[in-house]
């Protein structure tokens, strides 16, 4: 009997720290930037990020082992959290919608 493929866990996915983007000044409306992940100094993945007043759009290419790459755009609404202390300022993701580009 063939073995069943293991399911992915959250450790199998790349993470985004929107608070870091805010600290680095990247979340200014109408801005576009590239974000990359690296392992041992080599880039393993990257996305484009288009910034809007209350959201960001993640732009990337997705492919499975058995199909051609597909251009994707993933909109993520952001909500600002209250800023009582400088280190407590940030954003909380509200919802996201994926769409083929």
Contact map, one row per residue, 1 for C-alpha under 8 A:
11100000000000000000000000000000000000000000000000000000000000000000000000000000000000000000000000000
11110000000000000000000000000000000000000000000000000000000000000000000000000000000000000000000000000
11111000000000000000000000000000000000000000000000000000000000000000000000000000000000000000000000000
01111100000000000000000000000000000000000000000000000000000000000000000000000000000000000000000000000
00111110000000000000000000000000000000000000000000000000000000000000000000000000000000000000000000000
00011111000000000000000000000000000000000000000000000000000000000000000000000000000000000000000000000
00001111100000000000000000000000000000000000000000000000000000000000000000000000000000000000000000000
00000111111100000000000000000000000000000000000000000000000000000000000000000000000000000000000000000
00000011111110000000000000000000000000000000000000000000000000000000000000000000000000000000000000000
00000001111110000000000000000000000000000000000000000000000000000000000000000000000000000000000000000
00000001111111000000000000000000000000000000000000000000000000000000000000000000000000000000000000000
00000001111111000000000000000000000000000000000000000000000000000000000000000000000000000000000000000
00000000111111100000000000000000000000000000000000000000000000000000000000000000000000000000000000000
00000000001111110000000000000000000010000000000000000000000000000000000000000000000000000000000000000
00000000000011111000000000000000000000000000000000000000000000000000000000000000000000000000000000000
00000000000001111100000000000000000000000000000000000000000000000000000000000000000000000000000000000
00000000000000111111100000000000000000000000000000000000000000000000000000000000000000000000000000000
00000000000000011111110000000000000000000000000000000000000000000000000000000000000000000110000000000
00000000000000001111111000000000000000000000000000000000000000000000000000000000000000001110000000000
00000000000000001111111100000000000000000000000000000000000000000000000000000000000000000000000000000
00000000000000001111111111100000000000000000000000000000000000000000000000000000000000000000000000000
00000000000000000111111111100000000000000000000000000000000000000000000000000000000000000100000000000
00000000000000000011111111000000000000000000000000000000000000000000000000000000000000000000000000000
00000000000000000001111111000000000000000000000000000000000000000000000000000000000000000000000000000
00000000000000000000111111110000000000000000000000000000000000000000000000000000000000000000000000000
00000000000000000000111111110010100000000000000000000000000000000000000000000000000000000000000000000
00000000000000000000110011111010000000000000000000100000000000000000000000000000000000000000000000000
00000000000000000000000011111110000000000000000000111000000000000000000000000000000000000000000000000
00000000000000000000000000111110000000000000000000111000000000000000000000000000000000000000000000000
00000000000000000000000000011111000000000000000001111000000000000000000000000000000000000000000000000
00000000000000000000000001111111100000000000000001110000000000000000000000000000000000000000000000000
00000000000000000000000000000111110000000000000111100000000000000000000000000000000000000000000000000
00000000000000000000000001000011111000000000000111000000000000000000000000000000000000000000000000000
00000000000000000000000000000001111100000000011110000000000000000000000000000000000000000000000000000
00000000000000000000000000000000111110000000011110000000000000000000000000000000000000000000000000000
00000000000000000000000000000000011111000011111000000000000000000000000000000000000000000000000000000
00000000000001000000000000000000001111100011110000000000000000000000000000000000000000000000000000000
00000000000000000000000000000000000111111111100000000000000000000000000000000000000000000000000000000
00000000000000000000000000000000000011111111000000000000000000000000000000000000000000000000000000000
00000000000000000000000000000000000001111100000000000000000000000000000000000000000000000000000000000
00000000000000000000000000000000000001111110000000000000000000000000000000000000000000000000000000000
00000000000000000000000000000000000001111111000000000000000000000000000000000000000000000000000000000
00000000000000000000000000000000000111101111110000000000000000000000000000000000000000000000000000000
00000000000000000000000000000000000111100111110000000000000000000000000000000000000000000000000000000
00000000000000000000000000000000000111000011111000000000000000000000000000000000000000000000000000000
00000000000000000000000000000000011110000011111100000000000100000000000000000000000000000000000000000
00000000000000000000000000000000011100000000111110000000011100000000000000000000000000000000000000000
00000000000000000000000000000001111000000000011111000000011100000000000000000000000000000000000000000
00000000000000000000000000000001111000000000001111100001111000000000000000000000000000000000000000000
00000000000000000000000000000111100000000000000111110001111000000000000000000000000000000000000000000
00000000000000000000000000111111000000000000000011111011100000000000000000000000000000000000000000000
00000000000000000000000000011110000000000000000001111111100000000000000000000000000000000000000000000
00000000000000000000000000011100000000000000000000111110000000000000000000000000000000000000000000000
00000000000000000000000000000000000000000000000000011111000000000000000000001110000000000000000000000
00000000000000000000000000000000000000000000000000111111100000000000000000111100000000000000000000000
00000000000000000000000000000000000000000000000011110111110000000000000000111100000000000000000000000
00000000000000000000000000000000000000000000000011110011111000000000000011110000000000000000000000000
00000000000000000000000000000000000000000000001111000001111100000000000011110000000000000000000000000
00000000000000000000000000000000000000000000001111000000111110000000001111000000000000000000000000000
00000000000000000000000000000000000000000000011100000000011111000000001110000000000000000000000000000
00000000000000000000000000000000000000000000000000000000001111100000111100000000000000000000000000000
00000000000000000000000000000000000000000000000000000000000111110000111100000000000000000000000000000
00000000000000000000000000000000000000000000000000000000000011111011110000000000000000000000000000000
00000000000000000000000000000000000000000000000000000000000001111111100000000000000000000000000000000
00000000000000000000000000000000000000000000000000000000000000111110000000000000000000000000000000000
00000000000000000000000000000000000000000000000000000000000000011111000000000000000000000000000000000
00000000000000000000000000000000000000000000000000000000000000111111100000000000000000000000000000000
00000000000000000000000000000000000000000000000000000000000000110111110000000000000000000000000000000
00000000000000000000000000000000000000000000000000000000000011110011111000000000000000000000000000000
00000000000000000000000000000000000000000000000000000000000011100001111100000000000000000000000000010
00000000000000000000000000000000000000000000000000000000001111000000111110000000000000000000000000011
00000000000000000000000000000000000000000000000000000000001111000000011111000000000000000000000001111
00000000000000000000000000000000000000000000000000000000111100000000001111100000000000000000000001111
00000000000000000000000000000000000000000000000000000000111000000000000111110000000000000000000111100
00000000000000000000000000000000000000000000000000000011110000000000000011111000000000000000000111000
00000000000000000000000000000000000000000000000000000011110000000000000001111100000000000000111110000
00000000000000000000000000000000000000000000000000000111000000000000000000111110000000000000111100000
00000000000000000000000000000000000000000000000000000111000000000000000000011111000000000011111000000
00000000000000000000000000000000000000000000000000000100000000000000000000001111100000000011110000000
00000000000000000000000000000000000000000000000000000000000000000000000000000111110000001111000000000
00000000000000000000000000000000000000000000000000000000000000000000000000000011111000001111000000000
00000000000000000000000000000000000000000000000000000000000000000000000000000001111100011100000000000
00000000000000000000000000000000000000000000000000000000000000000000000000000000111111011100000000000
00000000000000000000000000000000000000000000000000000000000000000000000000000000011111011000000000000
00000000000000000000000000000000000000000000000000000000000000000000000000000000001111111000000000000
00000000000000000000000000000000000000000000000000000000000000000000000000000000001111111000000000000
00000000000000000000000000000000000000000000000000000000000000000000000000000000000011111000000000000
00000000000000000000000000000000000000000000000000000000000000000000000000000000011111111100000000000
00000000000000000010000000000000000000000000000000000000000000000000000000000001111111111110000000000
00000000000000000110010000000000000000000000000000000000000000000000000000000001111000011111000000000
00000000000000000110000000000000000000000000000000000000000000000000000000000111100000001111100000000
00000000000000000000000000000000000000000000000000000000000000000000000000000111100000000111110000000
00000000000000000000000000000000000000000000000000000000000000000000000000011110000000000011111100000
00000000000000000000000000000000000000000000000000000000000000000000000000011110000000000001111100000
00000000000000000000000000000000000000000000000000000000000000000000000000011100000000000000111110000
00000000000000000000000000000000000000000000000000000000000000000000000001111000000000000000111111000
00000000000000000000000000000000000000000000000000000000000000000000000001110000000000000000001111100
00000000000000000000000000000000000000000000000000000000000000000000000111100000000000000000000111110
00000000000000000000000000000000000000000000000000000000000000000000000111000000000000000000000011111
00000000000000000000000000000000000000000000000000000000000000000000011110000000000000000000000001111
00000000000000000000000000000000000000000000000000000000000000000000001110000000000000000000000000111
